[in-house]
Amino acid sequence: MPDLSAFPITRKWPATRPDRLQLYSLPTPNGVKVSIMLEEIGLPYEVHLVSFEKNDQMTPEFLSLSPNNKIPAILDPDGPDGKPLALFESGAILIYLAEKTGQLLPADPAERYQAIQWLMFQMGGIGPMFGQLGFFTKFAGKDIEDKRPRDRYVAESRRLLGVLDKHLEGRQWIMGEAYGIADIATFPWIRNLIGFYGAGELVEFEHFANVARVLQTFLERPAVARGLDIPHRG
């Protein structure tokens, strides 16, 4: 049985199954990327809820694993060379899990980097821009009278949706016929934009038929349906 006691995070969230990958997360767009990935690849894991209401993300135990105080983070007892591996940043975790299991990332080098470029498109564009738009539509920013900051993020979010919509023309998934980590990273954010953030009308989502089509196909996957509620908030 692996010994994870050297990792301070296990003192706050003890591992009942230390032989399994440990996931520390919350069902946000970034958090569910990894739970969906784990459900898709069938890798056994144990999940721990990181409560923002309790400021769990700012505790020394969580920061010891994720110094940027963001979810998700993982602790894999069976990392490279059989040694435990701790990782934060959802994109890095997706690549790691894909390479660990040989799933959802193309083996061909050229296609692999093309998939990673679309993962980075989500990490550097869709995630930050949609998140900022969410601030101005759902949270404290909605009360700011000057709408120019909001409109900036509306315009950029709309532009990004246009880039993705054009790319998806004639494609089943971002990489064509093959479903993969770029899809897992991207579509939870689009779901959140038009759902939780309620910004579909602002970005004129009805104009992005290809994005809407692939989003619906994504949400119909059983692993996605399970992963979107992991960890369960209770």
C-alpha positions as CSV (number, residue, x, y, z in Angstrom):
1,M,0.0,0.0,0.0
2,P,1.5,3.4,-1.0
3,D,2.5,5.7,1.8
4,L,1.2,9.3,1.2
5,S,1.9,10.6,4.7
6,A,4.7,12.8,3.4
7,F,2.2,14.9,1.6
8,P,0.6,17.5,4.1
9,I,-2.6,17.6,2.1
10,T,-3.5,14.1,3.3
11,R,-3.7,15.4,6.9
12,K,-6.7,17.5,6.0
13,W,-8.1,15.1,3.4
14,P,-7.0,11.6,4.6
15,A,-6.9,9.0,1.8
16,T,-9.1,6.0,2.6
17,R,-7.8,4.4,-0.6
18,P,-4.2,5.5,-0.8
19,D,-3.6,3.1,-3.7
20,R,-5.9,5.3,-5.9
21,L,-5.3,8.6,-7.5
22,Q,-6.5,11.4,-5.1
23,L,-8.5,14.3,-6.7
24,Y,-9.0,17.6,-4.8
25,S,-11.6,19.6,-6.6
26,L,-14.9,21.3,-6.9
27,P,-17.5,21.0,-9.7
28,T,-16.5,24.2,-11.5
29,P,-15.6,24.4,-15.2
30,N,-11.9,23.8,-14.4
31,G,-12.7,21.2,-11.7
32,V,-14.9,19.0,-13.8
33,K,-12.3,18.8,-16.6
34,V,-10.4,16.3,-14.4
35,S,-13.4,14.4,-13.0
36,I,-14.8,14.0,-16.6
37,M,-11.4,12.8,-17.8
38,L,-11.1,10.3,-14.9
39,E,-14.6,9.0,-15.7
40,E,-13.8,8.7,-19.4
41,I,-10.5,6.8,-18.9
42,G,-11.8,4.5,-16.1
43,L,-8.9,5.1,-13.8
44,P,-9.8,4.5,-10.1
45,Y,-9.7,7.6,-8.0
46,E,-10.8,9.0,-4.7
47,V,-12.3,12.5,-4.6
48,H,-12.1,15.2,-2.0
49,L,-14.3,18.3,-2.0
50,V,-12.3,21.6,-1.6
51,S,-14.9,24.0,-0.2
52,F,-14.5,27.6,-1.3
53,E,-17.2,28.5,1.3
54,K,-14.8,27.3,4.0
55,N,-11.7,28.8,2.3
56,D,-10.2,25.3,2.0
57,Q,-8.2,26.5,-1.0
58,M,-6.2,28.9,1.2
59,T,-5.3,26.3,3.9
60,P,-1.6,25.3,4.2
61,E,-2.5,21.7,3.4
62,F,-4.0,22.6,0.1
63,L,-1.3,25.2,-0.8
64,S,1.3,22.5,-0.2
65,L,-0.1,20.7,-3.3
66,S,-1.5,23.7,-5.3
67,P,0.6,26.8,-4.5
68,N,-1.6,28.9,-6.8
69,N,-4.6,28.0,-4.5
70,K,-6.7,26.9,-7.5
71,I,-8.5,23.6,-8.0
72,P,-8.2,21.0,-9.3
73,A,-5.1,19.2,-8.0
74,I,-4.2,15.6,-7.9
75,L,-1.9,13.2,-6.0
76,D,-1.1,10.1,-8.0
77,P,0.4,7.4,-5.8
78,D,1.6,5.6,-8.9
79,G,3.4,8.3,-10.8
80,P,6.4,8.1,-13.0
81,D,8.9,5.4,-11.9
82,G,6.2,4.2,-9.5
83,K,6.7,7.3,-7.2
84,P,3.9,9.5,-6.0
85,L,3.3,12.6,-8.2
86,A,1.5,15.8,-7.2
87,L,0.1,18.1,-9.9
88,F,-1.9,21.3,-10.1
89,E,-3.3,23.1,-13.2
90,S,-6.1,21.3,-15.0
91,G,-4.4,21.4,-18.5
92,A,-1.2,19.8,-17.1
93,I,-3.3,17.2,-15.3
94,L,-5.3,16.3,-18.5
95,I,-2.0,15.8,-20.5
96,Y,-0.6,13.7,-17.7
97,L,-3.6,11.4,-17.4
98,A,-3.8,11.1,-21.2
99,E,-0.2,10.0,-21.4
100,K,-0.4,7.8,-18.3
101,T,-3.2,5.8,-19.8
102,G,-2.6,6.2,-23.6
103,Q,-6.1,7.6,-24.0
104,L,-7.7,10.8,-25.4
105,L,-4.5,12.3,-26.8
106,P,-3.3,11.3,-30.3
107,A,-0.2,9.1,-30.5
108,D,1.0,10.7,-33.8
109,P,3.3,13.6,-32.8
110,A,1.9,16.1,-35.2
111,E,-1.7,15.4,-34.1
112,R,-0.6,15.4,-30.5
113,Y,0.7,18.9,-30.7
114,Q,-2.4,20.0,-32.6
115,A,-4.6,18.7,-29.8
116,I,-2.4,20.4,-27.2
117,Q,-2.7,23.7,-29.2
118,W,-6.5,23.6,-28.8
119,L,-6.1,22.7,-25.1
120,M,-3.9,25.9,-24.8
121,F,-6.6,27.8,-26.7
122,Q,-9.0,26.9,-23.9
123,M,-6.5,27.5,-21.1
124,G,-5.3,30.9,-22.4
125,G,-8.4,32.2,-24.1
126,I,-11.8,30.6,-23.4
127,G,-11.2,30.0,-19.7
128,P,-9.9,33.4,-18.7
129,M,-12.2,35.4,-20.9
130,F,-15.4,33.5,-20.1
131,G,-14.4,33.7,-16.4
132,Q,-14.1,37.5,-16.6
133,L,-17.4,37.8,-18.4
134,G,-19.0,35.7,-15.7
135,F,-17.7,38.2,-13.1
136,F,-19.5,41.0,-14.9
137,T,-22.8,39.1,-15.5
138,K,-23.1,36.8,-12.4
139,F,-21.0,38.2,-9.6
140,A,-20.0,41.6,-8.2
141,G,-19.1,43.1,-11.5
142,K,-22.7,43.1,-12.7
143,D,-23.3,46.1,-10.4
144,I,-20.7,48.3,-12.1
145,E,-22.5,51.1,-13.9
146,D,-19.8,51.5,-16.5
147,K,-20.5,48.6,-19.0
148,R,-17.3,49.1,-21.0
149,P,-15.4,46.4,-19.1
150,R,-18.2,44.0,-19.5
151,D,-18.5,44.7,-23.1
152,R,-14.8,44.1,-23.7
153,Y,-15.2,40.6,-22.4
154,V,-18.4,40.1,-24.3
155,A,-16.7,41.0,-27.5
156,E,-13.7,38.8,-26.8
157,S,-15.8,35.8,-25.8
158,R,-17.9,36.2,-28.9
159,R,-14.7,36.3,-31.0
160,L,-13.4,33.1,-29.4
161,L,-16.7,31.3,-30.0
162,G,-16.4,32.4,-33.6
163,V,-12.9,30.9,-33.9
164,L,-14.1,27.6,-32.4
165,D,-17.3,27.6,-34.4
166,K,-15.4,28.0,-37.7
167,H,-13.0,25.2,-36.7
168,L,-15.8,22.8,-35.9
169,E,-17.4,23.2,-39.3
170,G,-17.6,19.7,-40.7
171,R,-16.0,18.2,-37.6
172,Q,-17.5,16.0,-35.0
173,W,-15.0,17.1,-32.3
174,I,-12.2,19.6,-32.0
175,M,-9.7,17.1,-33.5
176,G,-12.1,15.8,-36.1
177,E,-13.5,12.3,-35.5
178,A,-11.5,11.7,-32.3
179,Y,-12.8,12.9,-29.0
180,G,-10.1,14.0,-26.6
181,I,-8.7,16.3,-23.9
182,A,-9.3,19.5,-25.9
183,D,-13.0,18.8,-25.9
184,I,-13.0,17.9,-22.2
185,A,-11.2,21.2,-21.4
186,T,-13.4,23.4,-23.6
187,F,-17.0,22.4,-23.4
188,P,-17.5,22.6,-19.6
189,W,-16.7,26.3,-20.0
190,I,-19.2,26.8,-22.8
191,R,-21.8,25.0,-20.8
192,N,-21.1,27.4,-17.9
193,L,-21.1,30.5,-20.1
194,I,-24.6,30.0,-21.3
195,G,-25.9,28.2,-18.2
196,F,-24.6,29.3,-14.8
197,Y,-23.3,32.7,-16.1
198,G,-26.4,33.3,-18.1
199,A,-24.5,35.1,-20.8
200,G,-25.8,33.3,-23.9
201,E,-27.9,36.2,-25.1
202,L,-25.0,38.7,-24.5
203,V,-22.6,36.7,-26.7
204,E,-25.4,35.9,-29.2
205,F,-24.8,32.2,-28.8
206,E,-27.5,31.3,-31.3
207,H,-25.0,32.4,-34.0
208,F,-22.6,29.5,-33.2
209,A,-24.5,26.5,-34.4
210,N,-21.4,24.2,-34.6
211,V,-20.4,25.0,-31.0
212,A,-24.0,24.3,-29.9
213,R,-24.1,21.1,-31.8
214,V,-20.9,19.7,-30.3
215,L,-21.8,20.9,-26.8
216,Q,-25.0,18.9,-27.0
217,T,-23.1,15.8,-28.1
218,F,-20.6,16.3,-25.3
219,L,-23.3,16.6,-22.6
220,E,-24.9,13.3,-23.8
221,R,-21.8,11.3,-23.0
222,P,-22.4,9.2,-19.8
223,A,-18.9,10.0,-18.4
224,V,-19.5,13.7,-18.9
225,A,-22.9,13.5,-17.1
226,R,-21.2,11.8,-14.1
227,G,-18.1,14.0,-14.1
228,L,-20.1,17.2,-14.0
229,D,-21.3,16.4,-10.5
230,I,-18.0,15.3,-9.1
231,P,-17.3,16.1,-6.4
232,H,-20.9,16.3,-5.3
233,R,-21.5,19.5,-3.3
234,G,-23.9,17.7,-1.0
